[in-house]
Amino acid sequence: MALNKADLKADILELLTDMRTRTEISDEEYADRLASAFDNYVKEATINYNYGLIAPNGNVTGQFVGNLE
């Protein structure tokens, strides 16, 4: 699945809106929820591998040829 910037933006806006309604400020909760939003965003990425890496009988070598969606 490709990265979805609109979902990330919506998650961040929801977080900001929710945190503004609080009477108690929690930097820990804010940081945790923001990190979760980015974590979910990155986990949606698709890596398209075309060619370039080899590992005949040892370490993988070469140059990755592909892209990140």
N, C-alpha and C positions, 0 to 999 in steps of 0.2 A: 504494500500500500504506500502511496506517495505521502510526503509530509503535508499536513493540513494546517496552514497558517491561520485560517479562519477559526478553527477549533481552539488553537492555542490562544488566540486573541480573546475569544469568548471566555475561556477558562480564566485568563488573567483579569478581564473586566469583572467577571463574577466574584473573583477573590477580592479585588479592590473595593467593589461595592459592598460586599459582606463585611470587610474589615472596617469600613467607614461607619457602619451602624453599631459597632461595638462600643461599650463604655469602658471596657478594659482592653488595653493594647497588648498584643502578644506577638512580639517579634519572632519568637520560636514558631508559633503556628503559621504566621505569614511566610516565613522562610520555608517551612515544610511544605505548605500548599503550593508555593511558587515552584519549588524544586520538583514536586510531583507533576505539575503542569508541563514543565520542560521534559521531564522523564517520559511522560506519556507521548509527548510530541516526537521526541527522538526515536522512541520505540516503534513509531509508525513508519519509519523510513524503510525504503526498499533499496537494496544495493544491487546494482546490475553489474555482474562480473562478465566480462567478455573474454579476456585471455591475459596472459602475461606471467603467471606464477607457476613455478615448477618445484617439485619435491621428489626427485627420483628415489633417494634413499637417505634423506637427511633433512636439513633445514629447508624451509620454503625460501626460494630466492626469486628474483625478478622484479618487475615493475607491474603493479596492478593497473590494468586497463579496464575502465568501467566508469560508472557514475553513481551518484546518490540522488534518489528522487525524494 
